[in-house]
Each structure stands twice: as C-alpha cells, then as structure tokens.
Amino acid sequence: MTLTGADYVGWLLRANRRFGPAGELRSGRVFAEAYRTDGRPRLAPSHVTRWESGGLPAGRDVVRRYERLLGLEPESLVAVRDALYRALPDGSRPPPAGPPRPDERLHELLDLATSRHPLTGPQWGELTDLVEERPGLVLHPAALWRAIGEKLLADLITSEGTAWLQRQEAASRLLEHPAAGRPMIEACIDLVEDRRSPAVIEPLSLLDVTADPAANAYVLRHLETPDSDRHHQGALLAAVRKIERGHFAGDQWERLTRAVSVAGADGETGRLLAAVHRARADETDTVRRAPADETGAVTPAGPAAAEEATARLGPAGGADPVLAALVSTALDGVAVDRRVFAAMTIAQSPFQEPVSEVLLAGARRDLARRSGGDPARALQTMTMLGTGVHRPLLLDLLTGPGHDLAARRAAAWAMPHCGGRFTERQWRRILAGQRDTSVVHGVTYGIGTDGHQRLLAEIAADPSMPEIARTTARWLHS
C-alpha cells in the first residue's frame, strides 16, 4: 500500500476527531456543522471525509481549524503536517499557498530573533514561513543569518516534543533558503565541532536537507574519518537521505562507496549501511525508487502493535493500515527523520499512550526472553513518542543487576528528552553505578534535559568524570 503525505495528515486529523476528548465532534456531520463560523455556507460532511481519507490535501488553515475545534495545542498538528510532507518524496510536498504576506510581521520576528529574547516554537515557525516565502530575502549585515541559525539550534537541542519539531522544521526551511542556507550549514557544522556540546547527531543529520557542497563534504568527512561513533552515525543518517535526493556527484560516489565498504555492519549501523548500498545501486536506474518505509510498507511489529493499541482505546475499528505503517516506520525506518516524524505523528494523536504501552510490554518481554537483549529501538521510539511510560524500565536497566552494556547504553541514550522527569536523588543513584564513558555521557545529557543544574555543576567540576561528560555538563549548565 502506497501512502502519501495527504494520507498521513488525514489520518492525524481523523484520529484526533474520532478518538479525542471532544466526543460531540466524533460525528462527521456535527463536525462539519461546527467547522464554519464565518457566515459562509456550512461545510459538507463529505469534505471532512475527503480530508481525513487523504483524498483532499489539508492545508495549514484546515489543520489549524481542527486544532481550535478539538482544543489541541496551537500549531501542534501543523508542525507534524509540515514535517510529514518534508520527510516524504519531494513530489508530494504541496507548493506554498498564496503570495508573500506583508513585511511588517517579518520585521517584528527578525528583531526578536536577533535579540536576547527567546522565540516560541510557533514564532520560529512563523518567522521561517515568512522567510521561505521570500527566496530573494537579503539581511544586512549578512552575519545576522548566522546569529539566527545559532539561536535556533541552541533552542532545538534543548527542546522536546512539539517544541522540538517546530524548531526542526524551522531549521530545515532555513537550510533550503538561498541566502540563509550557507550560514545555517556553518552553524550546524560548528555545533558538531563544539566539543562541549552533547548534540552531534541532530546538527549533522540536519545536513541531509541541503545539496550544498559544504554540507556534502562534511558528511563525507565523517563517513571516512569520523571523530566518534556518534559522528559516524549522524553522517550515515544524513547520507541515506542525500543519496535518495541525488545530492552526491562525481568522485563523491566513489568516496562514499569506499567509506561504507570498510565500516562495520552490525546493529543500527548495519541497517543504515545496507540502505546506502541499495540506494547507490538504484542510482543507475532511470527513475530513483523511494525506500519502502516511506511509502507505507509495514514490518511484522507494525500491524500487531496497531491492532493492540486500537483495542486499548476501546472503540472497534478494525485494521488501521496507516497506524500500522507509522509504527513500522517509527521502529524500523531506514532514515532517522522518518522514524522521528512517524513517532511524533503518533504522539500528536490519542494513540500516543496506547502505542507506548504496547511497545513497553514488548520490550519487557524481549529483555526477559533474551536475558538482556538489545532494547535500543523500542526504547528510543518510546522516547520519540514523548511519553515517560518507560522511565521505570530505564531506571532498572541503569541501576539493576544483570543488564549488559548494550542495554545500559540504550537506556542512557533514551534518557535525553524522555517524557516525565527523574528526581535529583534518582539521577545520583543512576550516575553512581556507571563506569562506561558512553553511558555516563548519555546520563549527563539526560540530567541536563531534566533540568538538574546543581548536579550538572558537580559533574563539570568532578575530575573523576570522563572529559566528554564534564564538557557536556558545562555546556548544558551554561
């Protein structure tokens, strides 16, 4: 089954209307009657059906109306809509609607973005929407683009959930802009190079958006001679999308092939490397094929998890192929952005908690059955879903007996941006038992995203801590 951006957005609207708390609007007829409040003729129920089935693409104005009627966080579904269209093949992205809006609001937001005052997620989204409408926009001095990019990235790597997604989409728009693109690339590269920063994968993988030669060269550098495993992983994630989008050319293909042929092929890296090899082979085809996880293909875990999650919500609805595809992509998608956006689509629906509970039960079964198997994929997916349902399991993996290093590393790196919060006492207990540098690094990042400034200061000043953890703590503390 091939699914389009309109199919996924339609599912998101349908799921929130039919399974959300606004019970009186679960009827398509009642919802259509409530939709119009501007004196215009009533909306036909068939219009709602077409939006929600993907037969008619829903624009931002439609999605915002759903948010208001259903009592959802403003811009929460809009951010997912935009991200879904960006993650899918370029041909499925709808063109910008209408001519550029007046400059006054752009000037207000640019003043705010270049000041010491913070911007909200919706403000970042609105600013970059306005910038995107103006491909010829020039700022004086040009260094303002760099300042805006650095401020946006600093916000991005400390944000969670919808706030993170809004900033991720804003950064992607700037990377695609003719004037803002190169300064934004430089800001991403500088953040990766900053040894104090815990953020490596995010800014490196963001470079998959642009075909700029500087971005291509930097990704290739970390495929050939990565500074760390995390640098290598970020470069692989970027390379998968760059290959699909045709960013590489000339001798870059040969360099890419050599780099991946000498790398290891186990675990997550193995899946990504296999995707790189497949995409390289597809480059010889006249028409480049999209990876299966983009188009609605499902893995065995998807339908079962979708069916059980739907049953937990109560109403009978039968099989849900879109939810099955979303779960499959969130768990097994080749490209990191598709995994993230699939998880965040589920997270912005009433299926967030049911799917999280199903994945948690599966992770517990796997750990018990395999006596310490690798739970990384399920743990990371639950974190991306924005819930804290797996925090007790993370605590057990990092403090309890009998768990191997792979499981503890997976738990440590599922901590940052995880829903919920540990107390300072719990974090001290977690930290006290760790010796592995990667685990301590991930735990430190999690302490930072949970906001424990005193504990960060102690880690930064402790000479017995790994240097990477101390520098990360100093960066987060500042």
C-alpha positions in Angstrom: 0.0 0.0 0.0 1.5 3.3 -1.1 0.7 6.2 1.4 1.1 9.9 0.6 1.5 12.9 2.8 -2.2 13.6 2.5 -2.9 10.1 3.8 -0.8 10.6 6.9 -2.2 14.1 7.6 -5.7 12.8 7.0 -5.1 10.0 9.5 -3.9 12.5 12.1 -7.0 14.7 11.7 -9.3 11.6 11.8 -7.6 10.1 14.8 -7.9 13.2 16.8 -11.5 13.8 15.9 -12.8 10.3 16.3 -10.8 9.2 19.4 -10.1 12.5 21.1 -11.9 14.0 24.1 -14.3 16.2 22.0 -17.0 13.5 21.9 -19.7 15.6 20.4 -17.5 16.1 17.3 -16.9 12.5 16.6 -19.8 12.6 14.1 -18.6 13.9 10.8 -21.9 15.7 10.3 -21.7 17.5 13.6 -18.0 18.4 13.0 -18.9 19.8 9.5 -21.6 22.0 11.0 -19.2 23.3 13.7 -16.4 24.0 11.2 -17.8 27.1 9.6 -18.3 30.1 11.9 -17.6 32.9 9.4 -21.0 33.3 7.9 -20.1 31.2 4.9 -22.2 28.1 3.9 -21.9 25.0 6.0 -19.2 22.6 5.2 -20.5 19.3 3.6 -19.7 16.2 5.7 -18.1 14.7 2.5 -15.5 17.4 2.7 -14.4 16.1 6.1 -14.3 12.6 4.8 -12.1 13.6 1.9 -9.6 15.5 4.1 -9.5 12.6 6.6 -9.1 9.9 3.9 -6.3 11.7 2.1 -8.5 12.3 -1.0 -8.2 16.1 -0.5 -4.9 17.5 0.9 -5.5 19.5 4.1 -3.8 22.9 4.1 -2.4 24.7 7.1 -5.7 26.7 7.5 -7.7 23.4 7.7 -5.3 21.8 10.2 -5.4 25.0 12.4 -9.2 24.8 12.3 -9.1 21.2 13.6 -6.8 22.3 16.4 -9.1 25.0 17.5 -12.3 22.9 17.3 -10.7 19.9 19.1 -9.0 22.0 21.8 -5.5 21.0 20.8 -2.2 22.9 21.3 -2.0 25.6 18.7 0.4 24.7 15.8 0.9 21.1 17.2 -0.7 19.4 14.2 0.6 22.0 11.8 4.2 21.2 12.7 3.5 17.5 12.1 1.8 18.2 8.8 4.8 20.2 7.5 7.3 17.6 8.8 5.5 14.7 7.1 5.5 16.4 3.8 9.2 17.2 4.1 10.1 13.6 5.0 8.3 12.1 2.1 9.5 12.4 -1.5 9.7 15.9 -2.8 7.0 15.4 -5.4 4.4 15.0 -2.7 5.0 18.4 -1.0 2.3 21.0 -1.7 3.5 24.3 -3.0 3.4 27.4 -0.7 -0.1 28.9 -0.6 -0.6 32.4 -2.0 1.7 35.4 -2.4 4.1 36.6 0.3 2.4 38.3 3.2 3.2 41.9 4.2 6.7 42.6 5.6 5.6 44.1 9.0 5.4 40.8 10.8 8.6 39.6 9.3 10.4 42.6 10.6 9.0 42.1 14.1 10.1 38.5 14.2 13.5 39.3 12.8 14.0 41.9 15.5 13.1 39.3 18.1 15.3 36.6 16.6 18.3 38.8 16.7 17.7 40.0 20.3 18.4 38.3 23.6 14.7 37.4 23.9 13.6 33.8 23.3 11.2 32.8 20.5 8.4 30.2 21.0 8.1 27.3 18.6 5.1 28.9 16.8 7.2 32.1 16.4 10.1 30.2 14.9 7.6 28.5 12.5 6.0 31.8 11.5 9.4 33.5 11.0 10.8 30.8 8.8 7.4 30.6 6.9 7.8 34.2 6.1 11.5 33.7 5.1 10.6 30.8 2.9 8.0 33.0 1.0 10.9 35.3 0.1 13.7 33.4 -1.7 15.4 36.7 -2.6 15.4 38.0 1.0 18.7 39.6 2.0 19.7 40.7 5.5 22.3 43.4 6.4 24.7 42.6 7.7 24.8 39.1 6.4 26.1 37.8 9.7 22.5 38.1 11.0 21.7 34.9 9.3 24.4 33.1 11.3 23.2 34.6 14.6 19.6 33.5 13.8 20.8 30.0 12.9 22.9 29.6 16.1 20.0 30.8 18.3 17.6 28.4 16.6 20.0 25.4 17.0 20.5 26.2 20.7 16.8 26.2 21.1 16.4 23.0 19.1 18.7 20.8 21.1 17.2 21.6 24.4 13.5 21.4 23.3 11.2 18.4 23.5 8.0 17.2 21.7 6.1 19.7 19.6 8.6 22.5 20.5 11.4 20.4 19.1 9.5 19.5 16.0 8.6 23.1 15.3 12.3 24.1 15.6 13.5 21.2 13.5 11.1 22.2 10.7 12.2 25.9 11.0 15.9 24.8 10.7 15.1 22.8 7.6 13.4 25.8 6.0 16.5 28.0 6.6 18.8 25.3 5.2 16.8 25.3 2.0 16.8 29.1 1.7 19.1 30.6 -0.9 20.5 33.3 1.5 20.1 31.6 4.9 21.3 28.1 3.8 25.1 28.6 3.9 25.2 30.4 7.3 22.9 27.7 8.7 25.2 25.0 7.4 28.1 26.7 9.1 26.1 26.9 12.3 25.3 23.1 12.2 29.0 22.2 11.5 30.3 24.5 14.3 27.8 22.9 16.7 29.1 19.4 15.8 32.7 20.6 16.2 32.0 22.1 19.6 33.4 19.5 22.0 31.3 21.0 24.8 28.0 20.3 23.1 26.2 17.0 23.6 24.5 17.5 20.3 26.2 15.7 17.4 23.7 13.6 15.6 21.0 16.3 15.3 23.0 19.0 13.6 24.9 16.5 11.5 21.9 14.7 10.3 20.1 18.1 9.6 22.6 18.5 6.7 20.6 15.9 4.7 18.2 18.8 3.8 20.7 20.6 1.5 22.7 19.7 -1.5 25.3 22.4 -0.8 28.8 21.2 -1.5 30.0 22.2 2.0 27.3 20.0 3.6 28.1 17.1 1.3 31.8 17.4 2.1 31.3 17.5 5.8 29.0 14.4 5.8 31.6 12.5 3.7 34.4 13.5 6.0 32.6 11.9 9.0 31.9 8.8 6.9 35.5 8.4 6.0 37.2 9.6 9.3 34.6 10.1 12.0 35.6 11.8 15.2 33.4 9.3 17.2 30.8 6.6 16.8 28.1 9.3 17.2 29.7 11.4 14.4 29.7 8.3 12.2 26.0 7.6 13.0 25.0 11.2 12.2 26.8 11.1 8.9 25.2 7.8 7.9 21.8 9.2 8.7 22.4 12.2 6.6 23.9 10.1 3.8 20.8 7.9 3.4 18.6 10.9 2.6 21.3 12.7 0.5 21.6 9.6 -1.7 17.9 9.5 -2.2 17.8 13.1 -3.1 20.7 12.9 -5.5 23.0 15.2 -3.6 26.2 13.4 -4.3 28.0 13.6 -7.7 31.3 12.7 -9.4 34.0 11.2 -7.2 31.8 11.6 -4.1 30.1 8.3 -5.1 33.4 6.5 -5.1 34.4 8.1 -1.7 31.0 7.1 -0.3 31.3 3.5 -1.5 34.8 3.1 -0.1 33.7 4.6 3.2 30.8 2.3 3.8 32.5 -0.8 2.5 35.2 -0.7 5.2 32.7 0.1 8.1 31.2 -2.4 10.4 27.8 -3.8 9.6 26.2 -4.7 12.9 23.1 -3.3 14.6 21.8 0.1 13.6 24.9 0.9 11.6 24.3 -2.3 9.5 20.8 -1.3 8.6 21.9 2.1 7.5 24.8 0.8 5.5 22.5 -1.6 3.7 20.3 1.3 2.8 23.3 3.2 1.5 24.3 0.3 -0.7 20.7 -0.2 -2.0 20.3 3.5 -2.8 23.7 3.5 -4.6 22.6 0.6 -6.8 19.3 2.4 -7.5 21.3 5.4 -8.8 21.8 3.5 -12.0 18.0 3.3 -12.6 16.4 5.9 -14.8 13.8 6.6 -12.0 15.1 6.6 -8.4 12.9 4.5 -6.2 11.8 5.6 -2.7 12.8 3.4 0.2 9.9 1.1 1.3 9.5 2.6 4.7 8.4 5.9 3.1 5.5 4.6 1.1 3.5 2.7 3.7 5.2 -0.8 3.8 4.9 -2.4 7.2 7.2 -4.7 9.3 5.8 -7.5 11.4 5.7 -5.4 14.5 3.5 -2.7 12.9 0.1 -4.4 12.4 0.2 -6.2 15.7 1.1 -3.1 17.7 -1.5 -1.0 15.8 -4.2 -3.6 16.5 -3.5 -3.9 20.2 -3.2 -0.1 20.6 -6.6 0.4 18.9 -8.1 -2.2 21.2 -6.8 -0.3 24.2 -8.7 2.8 23.1 -11.9 0.9 23.3 -13.9 1.5 20.1 -13.9 -1.2 17.5 -12.4 0.0 14.2 -10.7 -3.0 12.6 -7.3 -2.8 11.0 -5.7 0.6 10.6 -3.1 0.4 7.8 -1.9 3.9 8.3 -1.2 3.4 12.1 0.5 0.1 11.2 2.7 1.9 8.7 3.5 4.6 11.2 4.5 2.1 13.9 6.6 0.2 11.5 8.4 3.3 10.3 9.0 4.6 13.9 10.6 1.3 14.8 12.3 0.2 11.6 12.5 3.1 9.2 15.9 3.5 7.5 16.1 7.3 7.7 16.1 8.9 11.1 13.9 11.8 10.2 11.1 9.4 9.0 11.4 7.5 12.3 11.2 10.7 14.3 8.3 12.1 12.3 6.4 8.8 12.3 6.7 8.7 16.1 5.7 12.3 16.5 2.7 11.8 14.3 1.5 9.1 16.7 2.5 11.3 19.6 0.1 14.0 18.4 -2.8 11.6 18.4 -4.8 9.7 21.0 -2.7 6.7 20.1 0.4 8.1 21.9 -0.1 6.3 25.2 -1.6 3.0 23.9 1.2 2.5 21.4 3.8 3.4 24.1 2.3 0.8 26.4 2.3 -1.9 23.7 6.0 -1.2 22.9 6.9 -1.2 26.6 5.3 -4.6 27.1 7.1 -5.9 24.1 10.5 -4.5 25.3 10.0 -6.2 28.7 9.1 -9.5 27.1 12.2 -9.3 24.8 14.5 -8.5 27.7 13.2 -11.4 29.7 13.2 -13.8 26.9 16.7 -12.9 25.6 18.2 -12.4 29.1 19.4 -8.9 28.4 18.7 -8.4 24.7 19.2 -5.1 22.9 16.1 -2.9 23.5 17.5 0.2 21.8 15.0 0.5 19.0 11.9 0.2 21.3 13.3 2.5 24.0 14.3 5.2 21.5 10.9 5.0 19.9 9.1 5.4 23.2 11.2 8.5 23.9 10.3 9.9 20.5 6.7 9.3 21.3 7.1 11.8 24.1 5.9 9.7 27.0 7.6 8.7 30.2 5.9 5.3 30.4 9.3 3.6 30.0 11.1 5.6 32.7 10.8 2.7 35.3 12.4 0.3 32.8 15.2 2.8 32.0 15.9 3.2 35.8 16.0 -0.6 36.2 18.4 -1.0 33.2 20.8 1.5 34.6 20.6 0.6 38.3 19.5 -3.1 38.4 21.7 -6.2 38.2 22.1 -8.5 35.2 21.9 -6.0 32.3 24.6 -5.9 29.7 26.5 -2.9 28.4 24.4 -2.7 25.2 21.2 -2.5 27.2 22.6 0.2 29.6 23.9 2.3 26.7 20.5 2.1 25.0 18.8 3.2 28.2 21.3 6.0 28.8 20.7 7.5 25.3 16.9 7.1 25.6 17.0 9.4 28.6 17.6 12.8 26.9 14.2 14.4 26.1 12.3 11.5 27.6 8.9 12.4 28.8 8.5 12.9 32.6 11.3 13.6 35.0 13.6 11.9 37.5 14.4 13.5 40.8 17.9 14.6 41.6 18.2 11.7 44.1 17.2 9.2 41.3 19.8 10.7 39.0 22.5 10.4 41.6 21.7 6.8 42.1 21.9 6.2 38.3 25.2 8.1 38.0 26.8 6.4 40.9 26.9 3.0 39.3 28.3 3.9 35.9 31.8 3.3 34.5 31.3 3.2 30.8 32.1 6.6 29.1 29.2 6.4 26.7 26.7 5.6 29.4 28.0 8.5 31.6 27.8 10.8 28.6 24.2 9.9 27.9 23.2 10.1 31.5 24.7 13.5 31.8 22.7 14.7 28.8 19.6 13.3 30.4 20.3 15.1 33.6 20.6 18.3 31.6 17.3 17.8 29.7 15.6 17.1 33.1 17.0 20.5 34.3 19.1 19.5 37.3 21.5 22.4 37.3 23.2 21.7 40.6 24.1 18.1 39.5 25.4 19.4 36.2 27.7 21.8 38.0 29.0 18.9 40.2 29.7 16.7 37.2 31.5 19.6 35.4 33.8 20.1 38.4 34.5 16.4 39.1 37.9 15.3 37.7 37.0 11.6 38.0 34.3 12.0 35.4 35.0 11.3 31.7 36.0 14.5 30.0 33.2 14.3 27.4 30.7 14.2 30.3 32.3 17.2 32.0 32.3 19.3 28.9 28.7 18.3 28.2 27.7 19.3 31.7 29.5 22.6 31.4 27.8 23.3 28.1 24.3 22.4 29.4 24.9 24.3 32.7 25.8 27.4 30.8 
